[in-house]
Amino acid sequence: MFAVFAAAAVLLPASAVSLAAGGQADSGGAQTYAITMGTPSNPEDNCVRAFFYFEELVEKNSRGKLSVDVKHSGYLGSHRDYMEQMRMGSLQAAEVNVAVLSAFDPKFMAFDLPYISKSVSHLQGVLDGGMGKLFADSLEAAVGVKILGWMIRSPRNMYISTRPVVSANDFEGMRVRIMESPVMTRTFTLLGAVPVPLSANERYMALQTKVVDAAENSTSLVIAQKEYEVTKYLSRTEHFISPNIIAFDSKFFNNLPADLQKILVEAGDAAGRFATKLDTESEAGALQELTRLGMIVNDCPDKSSFIQKVSPIYAEYRDRIGGSIINAFTR
């Protein structure tokens, strides 16, 4: 991990290094500020496309006072690496999945509860109804990282090399790559699978070398990361609907002039909704594309066996997450 941090520090532009002193003056004497953004995904991914949209908005609306450099494809590490880099001040912004955030703030475990979000629009409504601010304030107080945008992925499905999943019994003994989340670990244990926590940039190799039999993710990611090459079946279990955040180092943000802070906040919200829209709109096309690429896609119209198997997890995590938070999703 030290090597990742060192790489991040070396790659930062000179203006970013001088940010603690208030930025860097351009040739006309105006203060300029550089933002490096890390993401583990490839340029084809909808969240990365949203990062480039964020870059466009920020540079245009700040008239060059803010510059953005998107480092994609895991160049600066993984989601967890980004959190540590932002806390150290060596990275200004990043894409981070909420499953990783649960290690820093237990409230974020709510997003990992299976079937707690009924649809993308349901989750968007929960966030817009005040829960988004609650989560953002809590994370910033805990670790000094701001949330400027919510990029809600389409429902997460299983993609598998060994057999399709139709009912909960099909999970028995299946080695499933998951994110490093205790709730996800417990979810797949309840289903009878063997959860294997791995970072995103290890997932393809783990599938290719049969370290795991399966992984779970939004459909568009299977295409963007070319993981159809190392799996055969996609089963539409739709067990999680979870967002990735546009995360910012609070110290960096708070050192900026108020007008530039406003530009970042507005661009972050717009980019988050842009990513959500892209992922939702691309779902049907992604399923068709995976079929064309040779994957066998199956629906799971009766999810009752899944829901029944994982139901104990709500009571197990209610106190740690907070009953009022769970109620906000389920009422």
Protein Blocks (a to p, Z undefined) as FASTA:
>chain_A
ZZmmmmmmmmpcfklmmmmnopaadfkopacdddddddfbdfklmklmmmmmmmmmmmmm
nnomaccdddehhlnocfklmmmmmmnopafbdcddfklmmmmomklmmmmpghkagbfk
lmmmmmmnommmmmmmmmmmmnopacfbdcdddddddddfkbccfbfmlmgopacddddd
fklmmmmmmnopacddddfklmmmmmmnomafbdcddfklmmmnopmmmcfbdcdfklac
cdddddddfklmmmpcfklmmmmmmmmmmmmmmmmmmmmmmmmmmmmmmmmnopacdddf
blmlmmmmmmmmmmmmmmmnopklmmmmmZZ
